[in-house]
Amino acid sequence: MSRVPFYLRDRLEALNERVLAERFEASKLPTWERVLLTWFTLLAFWVVITSSLEPASVVSGAVVTLIVALFMRDLLTEDIRRSGHIAEKILYFALIYLPQYLVIMAFRLLESNLKVAKNVIFMDINPGIVKIKTDLHSDTGVTILANSITLTPGTLTLDVKKKLGETYLYVHWIEVETLNREKAGEKIKGDIEEWLKKVFW
């Protein structure tokens, strides 16, 4: 058997990875924005953890978190989309995106709890593992999506596979309603993926 198809597949995967890496580099935030966002986040955690707004505590927290942010800037902000001004990003996230996510998850938790309760009461389950595709490519976005799916009762993310620039999640679903991958993905992911696509690439 010829090795040409395997060679072509390897070359195609390498080319696709290079294109994704270039797209990722182009969509990254500037360094100063990454430092500022990381510093803002760490300082907010500092204030919450210390439970103190005394000037000495806030100033020492600002200095310590700035030093940490200079070295750890890529840890929190590497996968954030590049769009808009820094103040716009912070305000949008704090006032719009975060409350949106909390509301979406609250409704998803309520809905899935009711479905699982119905399945348990009527002993009406049809479990199975489904493979669904996600349009997210960043590790942070995919991780949040997988964890959000796992948090809702009745679904459990088992594995994540990335191949040729596409990302697939393997999800254990307590009540398999459809075998169509697109429809299953819509039912399992709901509005969570659309929300994540606003923030992560």
Buried (B, 14 or more C-beta within 10 A) or exposed (E): EEEEEEEEEEEEEEEBEEEBEEEBEEBBBEEEBBBBBBBBBBBEEBBEEEEEEEEEBBEEBBEEBBEBBEEBBBEBBBBBBEEEEBEEBBEBBEEEBEEBBEEBBEEBBEBBEEBBEEBEEEEEBEEEEBEBBBBBBBBBBBBBBBEBBBBBBBBBBEEBEEEEBEBBBBBBBBBBEEEEEEEBBBBBBBBBBEBBBBBBB
